Amino acid sequence: MLRKLIALLLFIALGQITLAAVTNSTLIIGTYNVENWNYIERNKKPNQPKSAAAKQAVVNVIVATQPDVLGLQEMGNTNDFAELRTMLEKNGLVYPHWEHVQGPDKDRHVCLLSKFPIVARNSRTDYSYDLNGQIDRISRGLLDVSVRVNDQYWFRALVVHLKSKRQVENAPGQALVRLEEAKLVRAHLGKILKHDAHANLITLGDFNDTPDSPPFQTILGEPPFSLFPLPAKTARGYEGTHLWRARGEWSRIDHLLASPGLSNEYVAGSATIREGKDDSEASDHRLVSAKFYTHDIGPVPTAEIAAAPVPPPAATPETPATTPPDYRRLVTVIAVIAVLLALLALLRRRPPGR
């Protein structure tokens, strides 16, 4: 009887260890502009691919970071995207789930790689705006997918690549174009948050603008549905994510923005701007990533349209609300298991009949 009781307690303790492991587990979400992984004019020669050395450098950067979900910008067609996935797989990093969005820009596209299943796809390439009487669409489209991490946790990822600062002949000011594109992005994610105030939502990508710019502030939005920029830095404390080589100028234009719901799961201090030996060869951008807990902390998303959304929990942009892992449960469970194993050992040593 005693042995059965000990076995039962041991089974319960093992279950608690499994729960503790799930509670303390994390995932990495990142964004990376791979700088023209496509066929374009290079060195005054048309239809030239990105060099093999630069491609391998991109792969090295991604493998070194080990993101579980990664948004990409300036990817080429589906064949180019397949080439990247194959190279990553040969380097031990497999992404069985992915999304590729082709907007009006025929050369540069936004994509997403995921280790977890994509359970919903809501990407758009038809959003348009009227600027000075000229109708145009978001040049790279808007990638929108829902990713299920486990049976209890999922999040929605929006990948954007706003219009560049490079002026195009006979086109309106690029800053105005970026602002119009930003308004469309904000309208899209605003509908999501108004339907479900607690939705786990991350907007990421190359905004081609700094945090103080009108396009960036437009996408952030207003309380109670504003997003929280994650304060990424390099290991040396630098905040630049893009090098404008012609000017030798660094700026912060690649961003991770968390919704009120997702900000609760952000692991404080984990937002990082990649800095390593392959970065300069790979791209003029740096990979930006952050860690998140894989369980809801605070109100759980409904994943459905709510008639009267409840205001999201209070949080500040500077320090999104987080809950550290509870290691005390794990330590307690380990101690209990040690005692139970000791009791079992003593029972085995008892002489028969006593």
N, C-alpha and C positions, 0 to 999 in steps of 0.2 A: 504493500500500500504506500509506504514511504517513498519507494522508488518511483511509483507512478506519479505521486505528487511532485517529486523533484523533476521528473521528465516534463510534466505539464508546465511547471514554472520556467523551466529552461526554454520550452517552446514559446511561451509568452515573451520572455526576455529577448529571444532572437527576433521576434516580431517587432519589438520596440527598437532594436538596433536598426532594422530595415527602415522603420519609420524615421528614425533620427537621420539616417543616411540620406533619405529622400528630402527631408526638411532642410538639410544643410547643403544640398547639391546646387550647383550653379551652371549657367550656360553663358557663352560669350557671343555677343552680337557686335558686328562691325560694319564699316563702310569703307570702300576703297575705289578711287578713281584710277584705273589701270593705264591711263594715258594712251589712247588710240591703239587698242588691240584690234586692229582692223587693217584694211587696205586703203591707203590714201596717198596723196602726193608727199614724197619725202625726198629731200635733197634735190628738188626740182625734177624728180622723176615720178610719173603718175603710177597709181595702183601698186604701191610698195607696201609690204607687210611690216609689222613691228619686228625688230631684229630678234633673232633666236636668243641672244644673250639677255635682252631686256625682258623677253617672255619668261625665261628661266628665273630671272631676278624677281619678277612678280610672283611666280610660284613659290620661291624661297621665302618671300615676305609673308605670304598667306600661311604656308606651312609652319613658319616660326611662330605665328600668332595663334594658330589653331582655333579659328572662330567656328562656332556651331552654326551660325546663320550669318551670311555676309552679303550685303548689298554692293553692287558693282556699277560703275559708270564708265562711259567711253568704251564699252565692249562693242565688237563688230557684229556680224550676222550670226545666225545659229551655228554655222560651221566653226567660226572663231570661238564661240562660246563652248562648243563641244571639245575643241582643241584644249582649252584651258582646263576643263573638267578632266580630260584624259591625262594631262600632265600632272594635275593634282593627285589623281588616283595612282599614278606611277610613283608618286612621292609619299604614298601612304595616307592621303587625305581624300576620303570618299564623300561626295554629296549626292545622294540618290534622288533628291528632290530639288527642283529649280524652276525659275520663271524667267522668261526673256520677253521684253516689251519693245516693240518697234514703232516709234512715233514718226512724225513727219521727217525728222532728221534721218537721212538714209545711211549715214555713216556711223553714228554713235548711239548706242542704246543702253538702257538701264536693265539690270538683271539681278537675280537673287539666287544664292546657293544655300541649301539647308540640309542638315543631317536629319531633321525631323520632317514628318509628313506635312505637306501643304494641303489643308482641308477646305480652303475656299480661295477663289481667285476673283478679284474685283478690279483688276487693272483697267485703266482708261487711256485711250489715245484720241478721244473725240472732243475733249474739252477745248473750247475756243473763247477768244476775247476780241473786243473791238477797240483798236487803238488808232485814233485819228481817222476813223472811217475805214480802216483796213482790218478785215477779219483774219485771224490767224489762230493756230492751235499751239498747245504746249509742245515745243519742238521734240522733246524726248519722251513725251507721254508721262504717265504716272503709274508706277508699279504698286499694286496693293494685293497682298496675300495674307491669309490667316494660317499660322503655324501651330500645330498641336505638339507640345513638348512631352506631355504624358497624359494620363486619363483625367487629371484634375487641372492641368494648366495649359493655356494657350495664349497666344498674343497675335496682334495684327501688325504687319510691317509695311510701311509706305516708303518706297525708294524714289528719290527725286534727283534731277539734274537740271537746274535752272540755266537759263541762257547765259553764255559766257560774256566776259567783259570786252572781248574782241569785237570791234566795230565792223559791221557789214555794210558795204556800199549800198546806197539808196534804201537803207532800212532805218526805222526809228531808233532812238537811243536805246542801247542795250539795257540800261538801268530801268527804263520804262517797261521794256519787255519782261525783265525779271520780276518787276512788281506785279504786272498783270498775271504772269504765271503763278506767282506766289499767292495771289488772291484766289485763283482756282484751286490750288492745293489746300489752302485754308478752308475754303467752302466745302471741299470733299471731306477733310478730316473733322471739320466742325459738325457735319451731319452725323458722323459716327459717334462722336462724344455726346451730342445732344440726345441721341437714341439710347446710349448706354454710358452714363457718366463715369462708370468704373472700368471701362474697357481698357485692357492692356494694349497700348498702342505706342509704336515707336516710328517716328519720321526721321529718316536718315538719308545722307547723300551729299552731293556737291551742290551747295547753294550758290556758289560763285559770288558770295557776298559775306561781309563780316557781321558780327553780332549786333552792331549799332545801326545797320542799314535798314531802310524801310521794308525790303522784301523779307528779310529775316524776321523782323518784328511782326510783320503781317502773318507769317506762318505760326509764330508763337501764339498769337491770339490774345484774347482777354479772359480774365477769370469769369466764371469758374471752370472754363474749358481751355485754359492756356496750357501750353506745353512747357516742359522744364529742360533747358539745355544742360547737358552733362559736361562738367568742367574738365575736359581731357587735357593732359599735359604729357610731354616727353619725360623720360627719366631724369633729365637735367632741368626740368621745369619750364621748357619752352612751349608755347601755345600755337605756333604756326603749323599749318597743315599743307600749304601749297607754296611752291617756289615759282615765281614768275621769272623765268630764267633770263629773259631779255632785259629785265630791270634789276635782277638780283634782289628781288623783293619777296619776303615771306609774308603770308597773311593766313588768317584762320577762316576758311570757307567751307570746310568739310565738317558736318555736324551730326550729333545724335541728340534727338529731342524726345523726351519721354512724356507720356500722358500722366495725369494725376494718379491713375490706377497703377501704371507700370513703374512710376517713380518710387512706389513703396517697395518694389522688389530690387531696385538698384543697389548694388553692393558699394557702399560708400568708399570713395577713393580709388575705384577700379578703372575709371575712364582713362584711357591711355592713347597717346599718339605714338605710333611705332617709330623707332629710331634704331637703325642698324646698317650693316655694311652693304646690303643689297638695295636699299631704298632709292638712292640717286639713280642707279642703273635702271630700276624698274619703272619709275614714274616721277612726274613732277609733283605728285600728291603723296601724302602719307596715310597709311591705314590707321583708322581711328576705331577703337573698340571699347567695350565695357562689359562687366559681368552683372548677371541678374540671378536672383534666386528662382528656382523652378517651382514655386508654390505661391499662391496668393497671400499677401500680407495686407490685411484690411478687407474692405468690402469686396466680394467676389463679383466679377462681371456677369451680367445676365446672358450675354450673347444674343439677346433679343431686343426688339424695339420696345422701349418703355414709354408709357403714356405720360408719366410725370417723373422724370429723372430726379434722383436724389442728388443734392450737391456733393461733389467729390470731397474726400478728406483734405484738410488743410495741409499745405506743404509749401516750401519756399524754393525758388529756382536755384539758390546757392547750395542748399543742402537738402536734396530730396529725402523724404522720410524713408528710413530703412530700419530693419530689425536684424541684429546680428545673430549668427547661428547660436542655438542653445546647446552648448557642449556639455552642460551639467547633466542632462538626461542620458547622454551617451556614456559619461563617466560612471553614473549610477548603475546603468544597465550592465556595464562591464564588470563592476564590482559584484553585482548580484550573481552574474554568471560564474565568476571566479569562486564564490562561496558554494554555489550549487555543484560545480565540478569537484570541489574539495570534498563535499558530502558524499558524492557518488564514489569517489576514490576510497573514502573510509568504509562505505558499505561493501565494496568489493573485497576489502581486506579482512572483514569480520569472519571468524571461523564459522563453518556450517552448524546450524542448530542453536546459535546464540541470538 
